[in-house]
Amino acid sequence: MDPECSQLLPALCAVLADPRQPMVDDTCLEKLLDWFKTITEAGSSLLLLQENPCLVELLCHVLKPQDLSSRVLSFSLRLTGVFAAQEDCFQYLQGELLPRLFGEAGPLGGAAWTAPTVRSGWIQGLRSLAQHPSALHFLADCGAVDTIFSLQGDSSLFVASAAGQLLVHILSLSMRGPAEGPPGLQADDWPPCAQKIVGHIEESLRSTATPQITQALNVLTTTFSHCHDPWTQVLWVQLHPLVAVLLQKDPMPAAHSLVDLLLSVARSPGLSSSSCGLWETLAQTLSHLSPTQAGLLALGILKLQDCPQALRAQAFAVLLQPLACVLQATAQGPEPSGLLDSTAADSVTADMLLPSKAACVGLLCQTLAHLELLLPLPQRPCPWPQAPLLGAAVTLLQLCRGSGSPASDAGRQLCALLLGCVRVQRAALDFLGTLSQETGPPELVTQVFAVLLEYLRSPDSSPTVLKKAFQATFRWLLSSPRTPGCSDLDSHTLLFLRELLPVLQKRLCSPCWEVRDSGLEFLTQMTRRWGGQAGFRHALLASEVPRLTEQLLRDPESYVRASSVTAMGQLSSQGLCVPPAGPEHPGSQQKSLLGELLHILSTDSEGFPRRAVMQVFTQWLRDSHADVVGDTEQFVAGVLQVAGQDLDWEVRAQGLELALVFLEQMLGPPRSHCPYAVTPPVAAPAGPLTQALQSLCRVRLFEFAFRALFDCDRPVAQKSCDLLLLLRAKTASSSSLQEPRSSPDVASVEAALQRWRAGDQAQPLGDLEPEVVLAVLRSMDLEGLRGALAESSDHVEKSPQSLLQDMLATVGILGENEADCY
């Protein structure tokens, strides 16, 4: 510990021990505890207490009957555990302090125990000190294990959860055994502490009270998730019969916790490969659980790497049952077709789907989500029933729209339950989009596009449903078949596109801004993907979509304006943004898209559109856009001038990204130099380098970068520092551009930069010469500045000394000016 901190510690301990002092902030106590953890991890806890007796005095003072803050008491319990984690320090504290803090004579019997903070601190303190055999004897002698048993049912969920985790830790610690070797693999040979915990778990599993069963199952789940030693197999064999008995109860208690336990056992390396009845228990559980509970277990089984094929088939059948019921209820003929024939739509699942809308919607959404998670996994069932699942997704979407025509009473009842259900619509559209990863029969793919178009057209589709319909449509367009030897869209997809674009036009005119925004995002995606293909270009240019997109640059909603900027930038890059001509559009030729976007960058009151403009401009410069190539220097100079005055730091940072692109175009991209290469990197020739630097000076890139170097927003300053370091590296080997450091021009620029660093950036740098710029760059400690910027903004105030000073200043022990403000 630093001497400065040692001097401050006695005063702080006195403050913490004095109940008359103001409450200490919880955050400060957490930071103080973290500091002590760091010290004890690096050195001796016993030496720390001997050199700072005020710490022991604080812990002893807590034992006195007084109205001490529950937060300070909790902190003291946790701090004691941190010190006692080292066995020699544990022995030092064991005499009177530990029994009185953690035994019945301590907080357990006082009024402070009613505070959850104190109970939590007691558990965390024990968790910290339980690191060695001496701690196990202490826990047994002071009766702490029985208290932990009772805290499993605590009214505070945090305390109850921590108590269960502490039991697992104590069980694992006791099974490590003494120094002469681990305990035997027979349960009767286990240490007394372990036998006591296992006995409590057995008693809880036999209980008729569901909360006690849940507590035992949660402890076992944590045990098998974190412990993989051979003794866990013995534990499962001993407790397996009690777990199996739970499956026979009706209703099954703690079903969710039981599922978690079985899956944790199945994932445990030592248990899944052993013959301990696990797979039979999983199969039995699948058949006893309700459809909702069984779905989660089925998904977990199907995610396992090693699992019997029969169990996988059973789990997949359970997962498919709700959709099989939907197909059966809406089938026009006597039987549904496809792979789902083998999945019997049992009465239990059907009964859960039909009577209640909440149960029906919940089960269907869960099933769709589980199948969506399963599809991309390598261990998914094979063969995958793509066609039936496509049919089920389309059927669900039709039922939600009321466009299906079920023939059976169950189908009509299902349609009445799902009509207008946004939640099922969203889940089905997500699932339908995921199914686009696989192919399907042409007639089903036609149905998919038809139902998607139906949703995009419908005035009843909510904004969130429309967004998901657009996303699913794009994914299916991506997966549409291609003509061999041609990258253009096939004829069926182009026909769909011609039907889709009028719908998109309508959505771009929607009174709901979320719908307009989703339409613009969809347009941007399509243009980026197919903007160079003749069929798409012809269909798009024949529509009103480009004109409507241009109008949305002036939308009242900033998100829509930003999306319109992005879409127009993409359209323009692909040559799909032709300004209208003719008497009905007077003056349209005079105002280019570049001018419109510069106007938005200069005048828009919201940050999102301005950020979008900077991203478009950067991409245009990178792609050598026609509007940029004409006069690149004028373009870059104009954009940097506006971006440098923007109040949004992200706009200024994007300006630096644009400057970096221009810099690389002038000087070439950065080369990754191998330090073991025989020859050093080759410097650029002096002639082209001089011309490039003069171009950078003309666009005032250096003034923009130097101003950003002293930006109050750290990401901007970091980006500027990286840019200037790159420039200096590019020009480091050029001997023809040397400038003496005593030059008046160099001194003038350096003086101006000093004023800028101090906050006075009113005076511009003016016209700069390349030699002056390079001389200034060589004189600056950019590496040091980059290191300083990499540190957190409060790196000084985060020091332990600063923390102690702050805590003392809050109670007036230090003068007003001696505390750090952060």
Buried (B, 14 or more C-beta within 10 A) or exposed (E): BEEEBBEBBBBBBBBBBBEEBEEBEEEBBEBBBEBBBEBBEEEBBBBBBEEBEBBBBBBBBBBEEEEBBBBBBBBBBBBBBBBBBBBEBBEBBBEEBBBBBBBBBBBBEEEBBEBBBBBBBBBBBBBBBBBBBBBBEBBBEBEBBBBBBEBBBBEBEEBBBBBBBBBBBBBBBBBBBEEEEEBEEEBEEBBEBBBBBBEBBBEBBEBEEBBBBBBBBBBBBBBBBBBBBEBBBBBBBBBBEBBBEBBEEEEBBBBBBBBBBBBBBBBBEBBBEEEBBBBEBBBBBBEBBBBBBBBBBBBBBBBBEEBBEEBBBBBBBBBBBBBBBBBBBBBEEEEBEBBBBEBEBBEBBBEBBBEEEEBBBBBBBBBBBBBBBBBEEEEBBEEBBBBBBBBBBBBBBBBBBEBBEBEEEBBBBBBEBBEEBBBBBBBBBBBBBBBBEEBBEEEBBEBBBBBBBBBBBBEEBBBBBBBBBBBBBBBBBEBBEEEEEEEBBBEBBBEBBBEBBEBBBBBBEBEEBBBBBBBBBBBBBBBBBBBBBEBBBEBBBEBBBBBBBBEBBEBEBBBBBBBBBBBBBBBBBBEBBEBEEEEEEEEEEEEBBBEBBBBBBBEBEBBBBBBBBBBBBBBBBBEEBEBBEEEBEEBBBBBBBBBBEBEBBBBBBBBBBBBBBBBBBBBEEBEEEEEEEEEEBEEBEEEEBBEBBEBBBBBBBBBBBBBBBBBEBBBBBBBBBBBBBBBBBBBEEBEEBEBEEEBEBBBEBBEBBEEBEEEEBEEEBEEBBBBBBBBBBBEBEBEEBBEEBEEEEEEEBBBBBBBBBBBBBBBEBBEEEEBBEE
